[in-house]
Amino acid sequence: MKFELETEDLEKIANIIVERLEPLLNNSHNSKDDELMDINGLAEYLKVKPSWVYMKVHTRQIPFRKVGKFPRFPKKHIDLWTLNPYHPDLSIYNLNSD
């Protein structure tokens, strides 16, 4: 069985597909959530002194990753940590609960 479609039919189908996919594609990725902050950026974000951030890193009380020898802080995990430092999604960091 063979179907033949007119150009305008193909355009209608394409427009329907775009309408349905566009909201999913626009909301699926927020680059601000994936932002990595450095010590000073995190201190500014949390409105604390950089020495406070260093102390939290040293005692493993805040989620961080090492990029080379420098600690970096994923914004989405810092936001989660400020709401609930015991959240299961933060278990990858092996945080101390002192």
N, CA, C and O atoms as CSV, one atom per row, in Angstrom:
chain,resi,resn,atom,element,x,y,z
A,1,MET,N,N,0.842,-1.165,0.000
A,1,MET,CA,C,0.000,0.000,0.000
A,1,MET,C,C,0.897,1.241,0.000
A,1,MET,O,O,1.829,1.329,0.800
A,2,LYS,N,N,0.636,2.157,-0.850
A,2,LYS,CA,C,1.446,3.348,-1.002
A,2,LYS,C,C,0.583,4.582,-0.785
A,2,LYS,O,O,-0.535,4.671,-1.293
A,3,PHE,N,N,1.121,5.539,-0.016
A,3,PHE,CA,C,0.422,6.793,0.231
A,3,PHE,C,C,1.167,7.923,-0.451
A,3,PHE,O,O,2.397,7.933,-0.508
A,4,GLU,N,N,0.424,8.849,-0.954
A,4,GLU,CA,C,1.038,10.047,-1.510
A,4,GLU,C,C,0.504,11.235,-0.732
A,4,GLU,O,O,-0.705,11.397,-0.562
A,5,LEU,N,N,1.413,12.048,-0.271
A,5,LEU,CA,C,1.032,13.228,0.507
A,5,LEU,C,C,1.393,14.482,-0.266
A,5,LEU,O,O,2.418,14.556,-0.944
A,6,GLU,N,N,0.535,15.440,-0.143
A,6,GLU,CA,C,0.807,16.739,-0.742
A,6,GLU,C,C,1.771,17.507,0.163
A,6,GLU,O,O,1.901,17.201,1.348
A,7,THR,N,N,2.428,18.483,-0.395
A,7,THR,CA,C,3.372,19.299,0.359
A,7,THR,C,C,2.703,19.970,1.546
A,7,THR,O,O,3.284,20.039,2.629
A,8,GLU,N,N,1.499,20.460,1.355
A,8,GLU,CA,C,0.804,21.131,2.462
A,8,GLU,C,C,0.446,20.143,3.572
A,8,GLU,O,O,0.416,20.520,4.744
A,9,ASP,N,N,0.173,18.883,3.220
A,9,ASP,CA,C,-0.081,17.872,4.246
A,9,ASP,C,C,1.184,17.612,5.077
A,9,ASP,O,O,1.117,17.492,6.301
A,10,LEU,N,N,2.314,17.527,4.414
A,10,LEU,CA,C,3.584,17.325,5.114
A,10,LEU,C,C,3.892,18.498,6.032
A,10,LEU,O,O,4.389,18.311,7.143
A,11,GLU,N,N,3.596,19.706,5.568
A,11,GLU,CA,C,3.835,20.898,6.394
A,11,GLU,C,C,2.932,20.890,7.623
A,11,GLU,O,O,3.372,21.275,8.707
A,12,LYS,N,N,1.687,20.465,7.479
A,12,LYS,CA,C,0.768,20.385,8.621
A,12,LYS,C,C,1.278,19.370,9.652
A,12,LYS,O,O,1.271,19.626,10.856
A,13,ILE,N,N,1.716,18.227,9.151
A,13,ILE,CA,C,2.239,17.190,10.040
A,13,ILE,C,C,3.483,17.703,10.768
A,13,ILE,O,O,3.621,17.510,11.975
A,14,ALA,N,N,4.384,18.353,10.037
A,14,ALA,CA,C,5.604,18.891,10.646
A,14,ALA,C,C,5.263,19.943,11.692
A,14,ALA,O,O,5.882,19.969,12.755
A,15,ASN,N,N,4.306,20.799,11.420
A,15,ASN,CA,C,3.914,21.835,12.376
A,15,ASN,C,C,3.319,21.232,13.642
A,15,ASN,O,O,3.578,21.722,14.741
A,16,ILE,N,N,2.537,20.189,13.502
A,16,ILE,CA,C,1.952,19.516,14.670
A,16,ILE,C,C,3.061,18.897,15.524
A,16,ILE,O,O,3.040,18.996,16.751
A,17,ILE,N,N,4.021,18.265,14.866
A,17,ILE,CA,C,5.134,17.652,15.593
A,17,ILE,C,C,5.947,18.718,16.326
A,17,ILE,O,O,6.305,18.539,17.490
A,18,VAL,N,N,6.234,19.814,15.651
A,18,VAL,CA,C,7.002,20.897,16.274
A,18,VAL,C,C,6.241,21.466,17.468
A,18,VAL,O,O,6.845,21.719,18.511
A,19,GLU,N,N,4.932,21.674,17.342
A,19,GLU,CA,C,4.117,22.199,18.442
A,19,GLU,C,C,4.179,21.293,19.664
A,19,GLU,O,O,4.223,21.776,20.795
A,20,ARG,N,N,4.183,20.001,19.446
A,20,ARG,CA,C,4.196,19.061,20.565
A,20,ARG,C,C,5.577,18.907,21.188
A,20,ARG,O,O,5.692,18.694,22.395
A,21,LEU,N,N,6.620,19.013,20.380
A,21,LEU,CA,C,7.974,18.826,20.894
A,21,LEU,C,C,8.582,20.093,21.495
A,21,LEU,O,O,9.415,20.010,22.397
A,22,GLU,N,N,8.178,21.248,21.010
A,22,GLU,CA,C,8.796,22.498,21.446
A,22,GLU,C,C,8.755,22.715,22.963
A,22,GLU,O,O,9.783,23.074,23.536
A,23,PRO,N,N,7.614,22.515,23.641
A,23,PRO,CA,C,7.628,22.704,25.092
A,23,PRO,C,C,8.566,21.733,25.803
A,23,PRO,O,O,9.200,22.100,26.793
A,24,LEU,N,N,8.659,20.526,25.320
A,24,LEU,CA,C,9.550,19.542,25.929
A,24,LEU,C,C,11.008,19.936,25.751
A,24,LEU,O,O,11.811,19.793,26.673
A,25,LEU,N,N,11.346,20.424,24.588
A,25,LEU,CA,C,12.730,20.795,24.313
A,25,LEU,C,C,13.121,22.076,25.043
A,25,LEU,O,O,14.260,22.201,25.493
A,26,ASN,N,N,12.215,23.012,25.166
A,26,ASN,CA,C,12.525,24.279,25.830
A,26,ASN,C,C,12.683,24.115,27.329
A,26,ASN,O,O,13.495,24.817,27.933
A,27,ASN,N,N,11.938,23.214,27.950
A,27,ASN,CA,C,11.973,23.060,29.396
A,27,ASN,C,C,12.847,21.919,29.871
A,27,ASN,O,O,12.991,21.715,31.077
A,28,SER,N,N,13.427,21.179,28.960
A,28,SER,CA,C,14.145,19.976,29.367
A,28,SER,C,C,15.524,20.245,29.952
A,28,SER,O,O,16.092,19.381,30.621
A,29,HIS,N,N,16.065,21.427,29.708
A,29,HIS,CA,C,17.435,21.647,30.152
A,29,HIS,C,C,17.612,23.095,30.564
A,29,HIS,O,O,17.475,24.010,29.752
A,30,ASN,N,N,17.910,23.284,31.798
A,30,ASN,CA,C,18.175,24.625,32.295
A,30,ASN,C,C,19.658,24.705,32.604
A,30,ASN,O,O,20.126,24.114,33.577
A,31,SER,N,N,20.400,25.435,31.781
A,31,SER,CA,C,21.847,25.473,31.932
A,31,SER,C,C,22.278,26.117,33.244
A,31,SER,O,O,23.376,25.838,33.726
A,32,LYS,N,N,21.445,26.968,33.834
A,32,LYS,CA,C,21.784,27.571,35.126
A,32,LYS,C,C,21.882,26.502,36.208
A,32,LYS,O,O,22.695,26.623,37.124
A,33,ASP,N,N,21.055,25.448,36.113
A,33,ASP,CA,C,21.105,24.377,37.101
A,33,ASP,C,C,22.393,23.577,37.020
A,33,ASP,O,O,22.840,23.016,38.021
A,34,ASP,N,N,22.996,23.518,35.836
A,34,ASP,CA,C,24.223,22.751,35.642
A,34,ASP,C,C,25.477,23.574,35.919
A,34,ASP,O,O,26.596,23.087,35.758
A,35,GLU,N,N,25.286,24.808,36.330
A,35,GLU,CA,C,26.408,25.702,36.563
A,35,GLU,C,C,27.305,25.171,37.688
A,35,GLU,O,O,26.822,24.702,38.718
A,36,LEU,N,N,28.620,25.254,37.465
A,36,LEU,CA,C,29.601,24.909,38.493
A,36,LEU,C,C,30.169,26.211,39.040
A,36,LEU,O,O,30.634,27.066,38.285
A,37,MET,N,N,30.127,26.350,40.350
A,37,MET,CA,C,30.643,27.564,40.974
A,37,MET,C,C,31.984,27.272,41.640
A,37,MET,O,O,32.236,26.154,42.090
A,38,ASP,N,N,32.835,28.287,41.698
A,38,ASP,CA,C,34.085,28.152,42.442
A,38,ASP,C,C,33.861,28.639,43.876
A,38,ASP,O,O,32.745,29.007,44.245
A,39,ILE,N,N,34.921,28.640,44.673
A,39,ILE,CA,C,34.806,29.037,46.086
A,39,ILE,C,C,34.191,30.431,46.221
A,39,ILE,O,O,33.230,30.622,46.967
A,40,ASN,N,N,34.746,31.392,45.502
A,40,ASN,CA,C,34.247,32.766,45.622
A,40,ASN,C,C,32.828,32.902,45.093
A,40,ASN,O,O,32.013,33.624,45.668
A,41,GLY,N,N,32.532,32.211,44.000
A,41,GLY,CA,C,31.181,32.259,43.454
A,41,GLY,C,C,30.158,31.676,44.419
A,41,GLY,O,O,29.063,32.215,44.579
A,42,LEU,N,N,30.526,30.563,45.062
A,42,LEU,CA,C,29.623,29.948,46.032
A,42,LEU,C,C,29.470,30.828,47.266
A,42,LEU,O,O,28.366,30.977,47.791
A,43,ALA,N,N,30.575,31.413,47.733
A,43,ALA,CA,C,30.505,32.293,48.900
A,43,ALA,C,C,29.572,33.467,48.617
A,43,ALA,O,O,28.773,33.855,49.469
A,44,GLU,N,N,29.678,34.017,47.438
A,44,GLU,CA,C,28.793,35.127,47.057
A,44,GLU,C,C,27.343,34.651,46.959
A,44,GLU,O,O,26.426,35.331,47.420
A,45,TYR,N,N,27.145,33.483,46.357
A,45,TYR,CA,C,25.799,32.933,46.183
A,45,TYR,C,C,25.128,32.676,47.532
A,45,TYR,O,O,23.945,32.967,47.711
A,46,LEU,N,N,25.891,32.129,48.478
A,46,LEU,CA,C,25.343,31.821,49.801
A,46,LEU,C,C,25.446,32.995,50.785
A,46,LEU,O,O,24.929,32.936,51.901
A,47,LYS,N,N,26.121,34.056,50.347
A,47,LYS,CA,C,26.321,35.243,51.186
A,47,LYS,C,C,27.069,34.901,52.481
A,47,LYS,O,O,26.664,35.262,53.586
A,48,VAL,N,N,28.176,34.192,52.283
A,48,VAL,CA,C,29.063,33.824,53.397
A,48,VAL,C,C,30.497,34.171,52.983
A,48,VAL,O,O,30.745,34.545,51.837
A,49,LYS,N,N,31.418,34.047,53.907
A,49,LYS,CA,C,32.830,34.301,53.609
A,49,LYS,C,C,33.438,33.082,52.923
A,49,LYS,O,O,33.038,31.953,53.207
A,50,PRO,N,N,34.404,33.295,52.018
A,50,PRO,CA,C,35.093,32.161,51.391
A,50,PRO,C,C,35.715,31.218,52.418
A,50,PRO,O,O,35.780,30.013,52.175
A,51,SER,N,N,36.171,31.731,53.553
A,51,SER,CA,C,36.769,30.857,54.579
A,51,SER,C,C,35.741,29.857,55.115
A,51,SER,O,O,36.095,28.728,55.454
A,52,TRP,N,N,34.483,30.261,55.192
A,52,TRP,CA,C,33.414,29.358,55.623
A,52,TRP,C,C,33.259,28.224,54.621
A,52,TRP,O,O,33.090,27.068,55.010
A,53,VAL,N,N,33.317,28.550,53.327
A,53,VAL,CA,C,33.201,27.528,52.275
A,53,VAL,C,C,34.381,26.568,52.360
A,53,VAL,O,O,34.196,25.354,52.275
A,54,TYR,N,N,35.603,27.103,52.530
A,54,TYR,CA,C,36.784,26.243,52.664
A,54,TYR,C,C,36.635,25.275,53.839
A,54,TYR,O,O,36.979,24.099,53.725
A,55,MET,N,N,36.121,25.771,54.966
A,55,MET,CA,C,35.937,24.923,56.141
A,55,MET,C,C,34.934,23.806,55.854
A,55,MET,O,O,35.147,22.663,56.259
A,56,LYS,N,N,33.840,24.131,55.156
A,56,LYS,CA,C,32.832,23.119,54.814
A,56,LYS,C,C,33.401,22.072,53.861
A,56,LYS,O,O,33.067,20.892,53.964
A,57,VAL,N,N,34.257,22.499,52.935
A,57,VAL,CA,C,34.906,21.548,52.020
A,57,VAL,C,C,35.857,20.656,52.807
A,57,VAL,O,O,35.845,19.436,52.648
A,58,HIS,N,N,36.671,21.257,53.644
A,58,HIS,CA,C,37.661,20.502,54.422
A,58,HIS,C,C,36.997,19.440,55.298
A,58,HIS,O,O,37.533,18.343,55.456
A,59,THR,N,N,35.850,19.753,55.859
A,59,THR,CA,C,35.148,18.805,56.733
A,59,THR,C,C,34.096,17.989,55.978
A,59,THR,O,O,33.328,17.247,56.589
A,60,ARG,N,N,34.065,18.124,54.660
A,60,ARG,CA,C,33.135,17.388,53.784
A,60,ARG,C,C,31.683,17.559,54.237
A,60,ARG,O,O,30.938,16.584,54.339
A,61,GLN,N,N,31.296,18.787,54.503
A,61,GLN,CA,C,29.931,19.075,54.916
A,61,GLN,C,C,29.118,19.743,53.816
A,61,GLN,O,O,27.962,20.107,54.031
A,62,ILE,N,N,29.711,19.904,52.648
A,62,ILE,CA,C,29.030,20.555,51.542
A,62,ILE,C,C,29.337,19.768,50.268
A,62,ILE,O,O,30.461,19.292,50.103
A,63,PRO,N,N,28.366,19.619,49.364
A,63,PRO,CA,C,28.629,18.862,48.138
A,63,PRO,C,C,29.588,19.618,47.211
A,63,PRO,O,O,29.378,20.791,46.901
A,64,PHE,N,N,30.636,18.926,46.779
A,64,PHE,CA,C,31.578,19.523,45.832
A,64,PHE,C,C,32.204,18.424,44.983
A,64,PHE,O,O,32.178,17.242,45.325
A,65,ARG,N,N,32.760,18.860,43.873
A,65,ARG,CA,C,33.531,17.990,42.987
A,65,ARG,C,C,34.899,18.620,42.809
A,65,ARG,O,O,35.051,19.838,42.910
A,66,LYS,N,N,35.877,17.798,42.549
A,66,LYS,CA,C,37.208,18.320,42.242
A,66,LYS,C,C,37.345,18.411,40.727
A,66,LYS,O,O,37.075,17.449,40.009
A,67,VAL,N,N,37.760,19.558,40.260
A,67,VAL,CA,C,38.120,19.755,38.863
A,67,VAL,C,C,39.607,20.075,38.899
A,67,VAL,O,O,40.016,21.194,39.206
A,68,GLY,N,N,40.404,19.062,38.577
A,68,GLY,CA,C,41.832,19.187,38.818
A,68,GLY,C,C,42.035,19.177,40.325
A,68,GLY,O,O,41.609,18.248,41.011
A,69,LYS,N,N,42.678,20.200,40.829
A,69,LYS,CA,C,42.860,20.278,42.281
A,69,LYS,C,C,41.894,21.275,42.928
A,69,LYS,O,O,41.983,21.541,44.126
A,70,PHE,N,N,40.978,21.822,42.137
A,70,PHE,CA,C,40.089,22.866,42.627
A,70,PHE,C,C,38.685,22.335,42.912
A,70,PHE,O,O,38.130,21.595,42.100
A,71,PRO,N,N,38.109,22.702,44.050
A,71,PRO,CA,C,36.728,22.295,44.324
A,71,PRO,C,C,35.747,23.136,43.504
A,71,PRO,O,O,35.903,24.349,43.361
A,72,ARG,N,N,34.750,22.463,42.980
A,72,ARG,CA,C,33.680,23.135,42.241
A,72,ARG,C,C,32.358,22.639,42.813
A,72,ARG,O,O,32.251,21.511,43.295
A,73,PHE,N,N,31.375,23.492,42.748
A,73,PHE,CA,C,30.105,23.235,43.409
A,73,PHE,C,C,28.967,23.288,42.397
A,73,PHE,O,O,28.670,24.356,41.862
A,74,PRO,N,N,28.316,22.137,42.122
A,74,PRO,CA,C,27.172,22.132,41.211
A,74,PRO,C,C,26.000,22.892,41.848
A,74,PRO,O,O,25.542,22.544,42.936
A,75,LYS,N,N,25.533,23.910,41.171
A,75,LYS,CA,C,24.483,24.763,41.713
A,75,LYS,C,C,23.250,23.963,42.103
A,75,LYS,O,O,22.661,24.210,43.156
A,76,LYS,N,N,22.850,23.006,41.268
A,76,LYS,CA,C,21.621,22.258,41.587
A,76,LYS,C,C,21.785,21.455,42.876
A,76,LYS,O,O,20.817,21.289,43.619
A,77,HIS,N,N,22.990,20.953,43.156
A,77,HIS,CA,C,23.197,20.200,44.396
A,77,HIS,C,C,23.352,21.126,45.602
A,77,HIS,O,O,22.977,20.761,46.716
A,78,ILE,N,N,23.894,22.305,45.387
A,78,ILE,CA,C,23.961,23.287,46.480
A,78,ILE,C,C,22.548,23.731,46.852
A,78,ILE,O,O,22.223,23.843,48.034
A,79,ASP,N,N,21.717,23.980,45.857
A,79,ASP,CA,C,20.326,24.368,46.132
A,79,ASP,C,C,19.612,23.268,46.907
A,79,ASP,O,O,18.880,23.544,47.857
A,80,LEU,N,N,19.825,22.032,46.500
A,80,LEU,CA,C,19.213,20.903,47.190
A,80,LEU,C,C,19.758,20.785,48.618
A,80,LEU,O,O,19.001,20.533,49.556
A,81,TRP,N,N,21.054,20.968,48.776
A,81,TRP,CA,C,21.706,20.892,50.089
A,81,TRP,C,C,21.178,21.955,51.040
A,81,TRP,O,O,21.008,21.692,52.231
A,82,THR,N,N,20.916,23.155,50.528
A,82,THR,CA,C,20.396,24.215,51.406
A,82,THR,C,C,18.985,23.887,51.889
A,82,THR,O,O,18.589,24.299,52.979
A,83,LEU,N,N,18.236,23.152,51.086
A,83,LEU,CA,C,16.885,22.753,51.502
A,83,LEU,C,C,16.905,21.552,52.437
A,83,LEU,O,O,16.148,21.497,53.407
A,84,ASN,N,N,17.787,20.580,52.137
A,84,ASN,CA,C,17.855,19.356,52.934
A,84,ASN,C,C,19.238,18.725,52.780
A,84,ASN,O,O,19.490,18.028,51.797
A,85,PRO,N,N,20.134,18.958,53.734
A,85,PRO,CA,C,21.489,18.406,53.609
A,85,PRO,C,C,21.546,16.880,53.637
A,85,PRO,O,O,22.586,16.295,53.337
A,86,TYR,N,N,20.439,16.232,53.996
A,86,TYR,CA,C,20.402,14.768,54.069
A,86,TYR,C,C,19.658,14.139,52.893
A,86,TYR,O,O,19.325,12.954,52.933
A,87,HIS,N,N,19.399,14.912,51.862
A,87,HIS,CA,C,18.647,14.407,50.713
A,87,HIS,C,C,19.382,13.229,50.073
A,87,HIS,O,O,20.604,13.275,49.928
A,88,PRO,N,N,18.662,12.178,49.689
A,88,PRO,CA,C,19.312,10.984,49.100
A,88,PRO,C,C,20.120,11.272,47.832
A,88,PRO,O,O,21.099,10.577,47.559
A,89,ASP,N,N,19.731,12.275,47.062
A,89,ASP,CA,C,20.484,12.589,45.847
A,89,ASP,C,C,21.894,13.094,46.158
A,89,ASP,O,O,22.752,13.116,45.275
A,90,LEU,N,N,22.135,13.494,47.387
A,90,LEU,CA,C,23.451,13.994,47.776
A,90,LEU,C,C,24.343,12.890,48.328
A,90,LEU,O,O,25.478,13.155,48.723
A,91,SER,N,N,23.850,11.668,48.361
A,91,SER,CA,C,24.618,10.557,48.930
A,91,SER,C,C,25.901,10.277,48.146
A,91,SER,O,O,26.826,9.674,48.689
A,92,ILE,N,N,25.976,10.695,46.898
A,92,ILE,CA,C,27.189,10.481,46.098
A,92,ILE,C,C,28.385,11.264,46.643
A,92,ILE,O,O,29.528,10.972,46.291
A,93,TYR,N,N,28.132,12.238,47.484
A,93,TYR,CA,C,29.196,13.084,48.014
A,93,TYR,C,C,29.791,12.583,49.330
A,93,TYR,O,O,30.807,13.115,49.777
A,94,ASN,N,N,29.189,11.580,49.956
A,94,ASN,CA,C,29.674,11.053,51.249
A,94,ASN,C,C,29.902,12.184,52.256
A,94,ASN,O,O,30.990,12.336,52.811
A,95,LEU,N,N,28.865,12.957,52.470
A,95,LEU,CA,C,28.962,14.107,53.363
A,95,LEU,C,C,28.990,13.679,54.818
A,95,LEU,O,O,28.338,12.710,55.207
A,96,ASN,N,N,29.749,14.407,55.612
A,96,ASN,CA,C,29.728,14.233,57.075
A,96,ASN,C,C,28.545,15.020,57.604
A,96,ASN,O,O,28.247,16.103,57.100
A,97,SER,N,N,27.884,14.504,58.587
A,97,SER,CA,C,26.694,15.180,59.105
A,97,SER,C,C,26.959,15.907,60.421
A,97,SER,O,O,26.039,16.112,61.212
A,98,ASP,N,N,28.209,16.297,60.657
A,98,ASP,CA,C,28.571,17.006,61.899
A,98,ASP,C,C,28.043,18.419,61.887
A,98,ASP,O,O,28.250,19.163,62.846
